[in-house]
Structures are given as C-alpha cells and as structure tokens.
Amino acid sequence: MIDYQEIIDKYYPAGTTRRDIYMHHCRQVADKALAIAHNKGLGLPDDLIEAAAMLHDIGIVMTDAPSIDCHGELPYICHGIAGAALIRENGYPEEIARVAERHTGAGISVEDIDELNLPLPRRDYMPQSLLERLICYADKFYSKSGEMKEKSLEKVRNSMSRHSSATLARFEKLHHEFS
C-alpha cells in the first residue's frame, strides 16, 4: 500500500485552505476513478488508483494560484511536471509520477506546447497507461474552485473545446473508453 498521506501532509499543512481544497478535490477524483474502475472491471488495484488520484495534483503547491492558497512561482500549467518531480523526489513509484505529469487537460502534446506557447519543456504529456487515462478522465469532472460539485458532461466538453478541437477530441476518446 502506498502511503500518499505522508507527502500530502508535507506540502499541505493541516488547517490551511490549500489543504482543504486539495483534499476535497483529490477525494472527488479518487471516488470517481474507483467507481469507473469497478463499473468497467478495469482490473487496476484500488490502492493504486486511490494513491494516483490523491497525488495527481500534488504540484499545485509550487504554482502561483492564490485563489486556491498556492503561492509558488510556477505558472499553474506547470503543476503536473512539478508534481511529478515532487513524487519522484519523495521516492514514490514512477507510475504515480507519470499520472501527475500527464493528467493536465486531456493530455498535452508537443504541438499544443508550440501552438499555445506553453511554458513547459517541449515533450509529450499525453496519458498513456490505463491508470494515467483513468485519472486524467476522472479529474476533468471536478474543479478546485467554486462550488466544487461534479461538472456535467456538457460543461466538461465546453471546457475542453475552449482549449482546442484536438483537446476535445482527446477527451471524447477518454469518454468513450470510460463511460
């Protein structure tokens, strides 16, 4: 079993707004991912799904996102790669680090980085493994702001289409796989 709470406690102290938002969001993603895995008979271990979901956003602490009590220096889009680095530095499994690194949007391609001039190392950040795709998909239904209620499929699609038609197409592929 992966003790994900240890790293969360390290970067998200009890009694902070940052921790409350983080724990609420990640728990929502974990519950949705577990429900999908059970309904679809995906065969992934529950503890692995839970750990990946609970750590997928660990890097937001390194970003400049004051609305969610994060006061780091990185742009928010960098939270995936920052989280992957924290996961690796703290000795957690590589498959968990890759979930953090590849969950943003419906994945980020090299073309996205170039076209949108994103401040990311020029690499492919597309979810590849079943675990990566599952957490990426479940995450799209929850925000870390506002009421933090599950978004409708229509709202998720609208959000994905605002990024690009390619992002929406990637989300639709995930939706087909997991709905």
N, C-alpha and C positions, 0 to 999 in steps of 0.2 A: 504494500500500500504506500502511496506517495503522500508524504506529509506536506501538503500545499499550504497549510495554515501558517507554518513557520516563516515562509518567505513573505506571505501577506502581512503578518504581524511586524516584520522587519521594516516594510516600506509604507504600511498603512496603519498608523498607531490607533489604538482604541480611543474613542471619544472624539475623533475628527470627522468632519463632514466627508472628507475624501474617502475614509474607510467605509462609512455608512453607504455612500453612493456605490463604491466599488463592490462591496459585499452583496448589496441588493441586486445590482446588475448581473454580476457573475453567477449568483444563485439562480436568477431567472434563466440565464443561458444554459446553465448546467441542467436545470429541471427540464427545459425544452429538449435539449440534446438527449438526455436519458429517456424521455418519453418517446422520441423519434426512434432511438436505437431499439427500444423494447418493441414498439409497434411494427417496425420494419425487420426485426430479427437480424440486426446487423452483426451480432457476434463480438462486439467490442466489449472489453471488461468495463463494468460500471465505474470502478475506481479510477481507471484511466480516463474515461470520459469526464468524470467529475473533476479530476485534477487539471485536465486540459482546459475545461471551461472556467474553472476558478482562477486559472493563471493566464488566460488568453490576453487580458488587458493589464497585466502587472506593470507594463511600461508607461502607463499614463502618468505615473508619478514623476517621470522625467520630462514631461511636457509642460508647456505654458498654456494651461487651461484653467484659469482662475474660477470659472463658473462651476467647476467640479472640484475646487480646492487643490488643484495641482499647480505648482509654481516652479516647474523646472525650466530649462532653457530651450528644449527642442520644440519644433512645430508638432502639433497633435498627430499629423500623418505619420510621424516617426515612432509612434508608441509601439508598433509591432516589432520593429527591429530593436528598439530599446528594451522591450520586454524580453525578447529572445536572448539578448545579451545578459540581462539580469538572471534569467533562468539558467543559462549556461554557467555564469559566474558562481551561482549558488549550488551547482552540482546536480541539478535536476536533469531528467532524461532529455535527450535530443529531440525525441518525438513531441515532447511538450513545448520545447523551444520553437520548433517548426510551426506548431499551431499558432503561437503568438506572432511569429514572423509573417505568417501567410493568411491571417484571418481578415485583414482590413479590406473593406469594400466587399467585392465578390472576388477578391484577388487583385493584385496589381501587376500588370505586365510591363515589360521594358518600354513598349510603345506608349503605355499610359504615362510612364515617368517622363518620356521625351515630349509627348504632346501636351501634357499638363504642367510641365516644368516642375515636377515634384522634387522636393529636397531629400531624395533617397538615393542610396548607392544604386547604380544602374544594373539591376538584377531583376530576375523574375520572382515575384512574390505570390505565385498562384498556389492555392491549396491543392495538394496532390494526393495525399493519403486519405483513406476513408475518414479517419479521425479529424484531419485538417478540414476536409469538406464539411463534415457534420457540424463542427463548432463554428465555422465560418457562416454556415446557413442559419443555425440557431441564433447567432449573435445579431443577425440583421433585423430581428423582430423586437429588439429592445434598445432603448436609448438610455444614456446616463444623465439625461436632463428631462425637465418637465415632470409629468405625472409618473413616468417610468412604467407605464402599462404596456402590455403587448400590443404591437402595431398590427394593423390589418395587412393582409397580403397586398392590397391596393396601395397602402401607404409605403410599404417596403418597395414595391415596384416603382412607385413615383420617385422615391429617394434614389434608387439605383439608376433610373433613367436620367436624373439630373447630372450624374457623373458622366455617363456616356452610353451610347447604344451598346457598346461592347460589354460594359459593366452589367447592363440589364440582361443581355444575352447570357452572360456567365451566371447571373443569379437565376435565370429561368432554368438553366441546366441543373443547378443545385436543387431548385424547387422540384423539378421533375424526378430527381433522384430520391428526395427525402419526403415528398408529400404523399 
